[in-house]
């Protein structure tokens, strides 16, 4: 206590001797620091926005020529939830289909389009993914060195989570109407698929295998999700989806739902629709329909 009083007395004497208002000086310093932080943030924001602008100048050659390729058509978009085992996928033989990630593990299924953007999944199925062919594959450009082959592929430029964070934007940030130039990542690969399908002109997208159930309450995952052990995860149609105890995967239910809502808004504004035909789904963003009613 005496030590504190001595410090106060010393400061008071110093103020009297040199006529310095320390409180005023401190406020001035704080203001200077705040102004400097604003300048740094503005400069950082400009750098990121310029980088995004440079990204948008690139264009995938196939997508550039394929806008509205399927105008007015419909596509079945297949996820990898356990419910896919309950469906007769042979009924899709005359339909246009797009699938994601481990859907190629169903040997009898012949897809038109295939999409994967995971930083992790390809490592466990590298050879199969690299040689998996369909009408068109869509991979992010950061997987080009690992998955490039003779199969027809569009290499997508992506706006990723670090860019969302640096600009303090929610993930996913927005819905891209120009996937020929860039796609927005966040939450789920299904969101990327919907950006591509909108661009290709489909008026109706029917979701299958989108169970939206990881056995974890959304509240426990938080606003940006969390890393979850694949050993505990039971969210796919096969136990071969990941090797046993291969590490952790990022699960972001809040981000997925935000992406679904952004996609739903985009389709609705254009007079198009997304419906969910997944039996037992926990996703309520899209209207539910029975598979038997749409096939």
N, C-alpha and C positions, 0 to 999 in steps of 0.2 A: 504494500500500500504506500509506504514511504517512498519507494522507488518511483512509482507512478507520479506522485506529487512532485518529486524532484524534476522529473522529465517535463511536466506541465509548467513548472516554474522556469525551467531553462528555456523552453519554447517561448514563454511570455516575455522573458528578458530579451531573447533574441529578436522577437517581433518589435519590441520597444526600441531596441538599439538600432536595428536596420530598417525599421518602418515597413515590414513585410506582412501582408495579410495572408497567412498560410492557407486559410480556408478558401479564399478567393483564388489563390494560386493553384490549389488542388482542383478546383472546379474548371479552371482554364485548361489544365493538363488533361482532365477527363474529356473535355470537349474536343481537344486536339486529337486524342486517341480515337474517339468516336468518328470524327471526320475522316481520319486516316483509314479506319476500318471500312467506312463506306466507300472510299476511293478504291481500296483493294478489292472489295466485293464487286464493285461495278466493273473493274478491269477483268476480274476472273469471269464474271458473267458474260462480258463481251467476248472473251477468248473461247468460252464454251459455245456460245451462240454462233460464232464464226466457224467453229469446228463442225457444228451441226449443218451450217449452210454449205460448207465444203462437201459434207457427206451427201447432201441432197443433189449435188451436181453430178454424182455418179448415177448410172442407170443400167439395170440388167437388160441385156439385148432381147431375151425371149419375152420378158414381161412387157418391155417397151412396145412390142408388136402384138401383145395379147390382151390389151384392155377390152373388156366386154366380150371376150371370146365366147363366154357361155351366157350371154345376155338373155334373161328371162328363164333360164334353166334352174334346176335344183341339184343340190349336192348333199350326199350323206357324209357327215364328218364324224369319224370314228376315234373315240378316246380309248383308254386302256383299262377302264374299271372292271371289276369282277362281273358286272351285269352283262358284259359282252358275251359271256359263256352261255347266257340264257337265250341268246338270239340266233335265229337261223340266218346266217350271213349269206347263204347261197341265194337268198332272195334279192341280193344286191347286184347280181351278175349283169343286169341290164341298166344299172344306175351308175351315175358318176360318183366316185368315192374319193375321199381324202382321209388319210390316217396319219397318226403321229407315233413317234418314239418306238416302243416295242410291239406295235401292232403287226409288224412283219413276222413275228413269231407264230402267227396263224398261217400255216402253209397254204391252206385252201383259199385264202383271201387274195384277190388280185386288185390292187389299187390303181387308180388313175394318177393320184397325186400323193406325195409323202412329205412330211415336214418334221424337222427336229432342230431345236435350238439349244438344247441342254449342253452345258459345259462338261457334264459328267457322264451322261448315259452312254454316249458313243464309245467311251473307253472300255466298257464291258461287252460291247458287241461290234468292235471296230471292223473286223473283216466282213461281217454280214452287212453292216450299214454301208461300208465303202462299195460293196458290189451289188447292193440292192437296187434294182432297176424298175421303173414304172414309166408312165408317160412323162412325168416331170417330178424331180425332187427339189425341195427348197431347204437350203442350209444357210446359216449365217456365214459371213466371209471369214470369221475367226476359226472356222473348222475346215477351211479349204485345204490347208496342208495335210490334214489328217484324212479327209474323206474324198478328195478329188479322184475321179475315175472316168471311164468312158460313158457312164450313165448320164442321161440328160439332166443337168442340174442348173438351177438359178442360185447364185451366191448373193445373199441378201445383206445389204448394209443395215446395221442395227443401231438403235439408240438404246443404250443399256442402263442398268441401275446406277452405276457410278455417276453418269451424267444427270440422272434424275436427282440424286442426292446433292450434287454440287450446286444445282440450281434450286434446291429445296422444293422439288416437285414430287407429287405423289407418284407411286409406281403402280400400274403403267401411267405414263404422263398423258397421252392422248391417243386417239385412233388415227392411224395413218391411212389416208386415201391414195397414197402414192407408194405402194410397196415396191414398185419398180425402182424407186430411188432409196427408200429407207422403210424399215419396219420398226415399230415400237415394242420393246420387250417388257415383260412384267407379269408376274403371277402365274401364267400358264401358257404353254405352247398353243393351246386352242385359240387364245387371243390373236396370236400371229396368223393362224390359219384363217380366222374370220376377216382379217385385213386383206389377205390374198384373195379369198373367195369373193369379197365385195368388189375388189378391183376387177376380177374376172367376169363380173356381171351377174352372178347367180341371184335370182330373186328370192329363192328359198334355200335355207340351210337346215338340215335335220340332224340333230345331235344324237349320237349313240355311244354308249359306254362312258358317259360323263356322269359318274356316280357322285362326284363331289363329296366324297366321304373318305377321310384318312384315319378315322377312328380317334381324332383329336379335336377337342373343342376349339372353335375359332378364337375364343377369348384367351386361351393358353398360348396361342401362337403369336399374338401381338400384331400391331399394324403392318409390320414388314416380314412377318413369318419367322421361322427359325430352322436351324439344321436339325434333321431328325434321322435317327439311325435306321438304315435299311433293314437291319436285323429285326426290328420291331414293326416295320411297315408292312401292312397287309392291305394294299390299296389297288392291286392290279390283277389281271385275269389269269396270271400264271406265276408260279414260284420261281420261274426261270428269268423273270424280268430283271432282277439284280442277282449277282452271285451272293452267297450267304455272307453276311457281315462285311460288305464291301465298303463300308464307310457311312457317310451321311449325305442326305439330299435336302435341298431347300424346299420347304413347304410354306406357301404363302396363300392362305385362303382369302384373306382380305384383299390382297392384290388381284387374285383370280376373279373375285366377285366385282371388283372395280372394273377390270378389263371386260368382263361379260356385260356390265351395264353400259360401258362406252360403246361396245359393239352393237348392243341392242338399240341404243339411241341412233347410231349411224344407219342401221338397216331400216328402222322405223321412219326416219326422216326421208329416206329414199323410196318409201312405199314398199319395202321388202320385209322379209320376216326370217327369224330364227326360232325354231321350235325344238323342244327336247323330248325325244322318244326313248329315253333311258328308263327302263323299269326300276322303280325304287329309288330314283335320283333324289338327292338332297338339295339340288340346285333349283331355286325358285325364281330366278331372274327371267327365264323364258317360259312361254306357255308350254304345258305338257300335252303331248299327243301320244296315242298308242301306236306302236310300230305297225300293227296290223291295219291301222286306218290310213297309213301313208304309203305303204309299200304297194 
